[in-house]
Amino acid sequence: MWMRLAASMVLMAGVQAPAPPDGATLTLVQRAAEPLYFSNPALGKGTIRPIPGSRLEMVVIAVGDAPIAEVDIRQFALISADGVLYEPIAAGGGPDLIFPIDSLPLGREMGQILPNDAQVLMKRISTTSVMLEADPRATLAFVFQLPARSATRAFRLPGGSELALTR
């Protein structure tokens, strides 16, 4: 009897705590009550402010042991409780390395070398597409603008897998 109970507990633990999808792990989810400051030598300085009736939310992930090879940044999305997808408006190699995606000129490439020597590279290839690459063990931060009262449930990774947002 005890052996069956122990076996079912181990089985349930595996079901309730699956391995992180795509090797990425969620490290921070933060609502931004204040405008977010950015400073980038190539793009200048400024602040990212939500439009009236909206708020900013930052999601930071740690990339696993596999690199992220050229993927459209729009494939990273914040999913609201009612299933609406929000695309990032700013991104970078960490919470203090963000910049507004719209400020990256067409054909321009911007790289960031992180404190652990991992690199993050973003390149605008069209008016609507920015490609992202990241080394293994890089950190990626994404900023989203969504309605002030909207609840969020998950962060979608390229390929469709999701990381649940817990508060």
N, C-alpha and C positions, 0 to 999 in steps of 0.2 A: 504494500500500500504506500509506504513512505517513498519507495523508489519511483513509483508512478507519479506521485505528487511532485517529487524533485524533478523528474524528467519533464513533466508538463510545465513546471515553473521555468526551467531552462528554455524550453520551446517558446513559451509566451514571452520571455525576455528577448529572445531573438526576433519575435514578431513585432514587439513594441518598440524596439530600438534598432532599426535597420542601419546598415552602413550608409554614410552620407553619399548621396548620388553624385556621380562624376568626380568623386574625391574631394569636393569642395565642402567647407564647413562654414557655417554662419558664425561670425564673431561679434557683430554689433548690429542692433536695430535701434535707431534713435529718431525721435520726432524733433524737428528743429523749431524751437520756439522763437529763435532769433534768426535774422538773415545770416547766411553762411558766407564767410569771407573766403576769397581765393586770391592767390598770388602765383603767377607763373611767369618766368622770364620771357618766354616766347609770346604769351598772350596778354600780359599785363595784370593789373590788380582790379578787384571789384568785389561786389557782393551779389549773392544769389538770393532773391526775395520771391516769396510766393505771391501770386496774383491774389487780389481780395477774394475771400471765401475759400481759399485753399491753404494747404500747409505743405511743408517739406518733410520728407522722411528719408533718412540715410540708412542704407543697408551695406554692411561690410562683410566680405567673405574672404576666406583663405583658400587659395587654389591648392589642390592636392599635389600629388607627385607627378601628375601628367600636365604638360603645358596646355594652354588654350591657344589653338592655332586659328588664325584669321576667322573671326566670327563677327557678324554684324552686332553692334552693341545693343540694338533693339531686341535681340533674342534674350537678353536679361530683362526680366519684367517683374514688377510688383503686382501681386494679385489681390484684389479686394475680397472681402467676405462674400460679396455678391457676384464674384467671377470676372469683374472688369480688370483688364490688363493695363498697366501704366508703364510707359517707356521711360528710361532715365533721361533727365535733363542735364545732369552733370555726372562726371565720373573721374576716376583717378586711381592712383596706386595706394590710397589710404585716405582716412578722413581729413587729413591735413594737406592732401595733394590733389584735391578735386579741382575741376575747372568746368565751366559751362560748355557742353558739347557743341552748341551752336556757334561758339567763338572760334572753333577750329576751321580755318579757311579750306576751301576746296583744293585738293591735291596736296595739302600739308600733312606732315607726319609729326607726331610729338611722342617722345619717349620719356620714361621716368625710370631712374635706377633707384630701387628701394634700399633701405638700410641693410637688408640681408643679401644684397647684390642681385636679387631677381629684377627682371625688367618688365615693364608694361609699355606697350606701344599702341597708339591709336592713330589712324589715318582716315581722313575724310576722302571718300572716293566718289561721292555724288552729293547733291544738295540734301538728300535724305539718309545717306548711309555713311556710318563711321565704322571702320573695321577695328577690332581689338585683338591683340595678341598678348599673352602673359606667360612668363616662365613658370616652371614648377615652384611651388611654395611662395608665389607672389600674393600680395594682398590687393583686393579690388574694392573700391568704394563706389557706390551708385547713389545718386540723389534723385528722388522722385517728387513730383508735384501732384497732389491729389486733393479732392474736396476735403474741407476741414473736418467734417463729421464721418468720413469714410473709415471703415474698419478694414484692416489687412489680415490676410491669412497665410500667404506664402510668397516666396521669392522663386521665380522660375529661372532655371538655367538653360543654356543652349541645349537643344536635344529634347526639351520638354520636362525634364525631371524637376522636382520642386523641393525646396527647403522650407519646412514649416516655420512660421514666425511665432515665437512664444514671447509673452510679455510677463 
